[in-house]
Amino acid sequence: LSQPPSHAQDARLGIYEKTELMFDYRPVYRKKGGDYLYYSHDDHQNWLVGPTWGGKLRAIQSNSQDGAFCPNAATAWVVAGASGEWQESD
């Protein structure tokens, strides 16, 4: 993940590695010692980044609602700004 519109989520950028976990028929990824990247069918078919996989708390999410099988295929990412508003990524 890269290029957020603000610095509020910089700590969540980086390389996420595939884990052995599955959620909503998709693999779960994790940044070393950090957040999870996972797909949620129940939540508008988005890829989400948050502190727990399968949770509702998230800081970055795909906004395309296209059901992309892998996060690299997802488009239109948004990030939570410092005050909690969603902002489109570049």
C-alpha positions in Angstrom: 0.0 0.0 0.0 1.3 3.5 -0.8 0.4 7.1 -1.5 -2.2 8.2 1.1 -3.5 11.8 0.7 -2.3 12.6 4.2 0.2 11.5 6.8 -2.5 10.2 9.2 -2.0 6.6 8.0 1.7 6.5 7.0 2.4 3.8 9.6 0.1 1.5 7.8 1.9 1.7 4.5 4.3 -0.9 3.5 4.6 -4.6 2.6 1.8 -7.0 3.7 2.6 -10.7 3.5 0.1 -13.4 2.9 -0.7 -15.4 6.0 -2.3 -18.9 6.3 -5.6 -17.3 7.4 -8.7 -17.0 5.2 -11.6 -14.6 5.6 -14.6 -14.4 3.3 -12.9 -16.8 0.9 -9.9 -14.6 0.5 -6.4 -14.7 2.0 -5.5 -12.5 4.9 -2.3 -10.4 4.7 -0.3 -8.9 7.6 2.3 -6.2 7.8 5.2 -7.5 10.0 4.2 -6.8 13.6 1.3 -4.6 12.5 -2.0 -4.3 10.8 -4.0 -6.8 8.8 -5.2 -6.5 5.2 -8.3 -8.6 4.5 -11.4 -8.7 2.4 -14.9 -8.3 3.7 -17.9 -9.4 1.6 -20.4 -8.2 4.2 -18.9 -4.7 4.1 -19.5 -3.7 0.5 -17.0 -6.1 -0.9 -13.9 -4.0 0.1 -10.4 -4.8 1.1 -9.7 -3.3 4.5 -6.6 -2.5 6.6 -7.1 -2.6 10.4 -5.6 -3.8 13.7 -7.5 -7.1 13.6 -8.7 -9.2 10.7 -12.4 -9.5 10.4 -13.0 -6.5 12.7 -15.0 -3.3 11.9 -12.2 -0.9 12.8 -10.3 0.1 9.7 -8.0 2.9 8.6 -7.7 2.2 4.9 -10.1 0.5 2.5 -10.7 -0.1 -1.1 -13.7 1.8 -2.3 -14.5 0.1 -5.6 -16.9 -2.5 -4.3 -15.8 -4.7 -7.2 -15.1 -7.9 -5.2 -11.5 -8.0 -6.4 -9.9 -11.4 -5.6 -6.6 -9.8 -4.5 -5.8 -6.4 -3.1 -3.6 -5.5 -6.0 -6.7 -5.6 -8.3 -8.8 -3.4 -6.0 -9.2 0.2 -7.1 -10.2 3.5 -5.6 -8.6 3.3 -2.1 -9.6 5.7 0.7 -7.9 6.4 4.0 -9.2 7.8 7.3 -7.9 11.3 7.8 -6.7 12.7 11.1 -10.2 13.7 12.1 -11.8 10.5 10.9 -13.1 11.6 7.5 -12.5 9.4 4.5 -10.2 10.8 1.8 -9.4 9.4 -1.6 -5.9 8.2 -2.2 -3.8 9.3 -5.1 
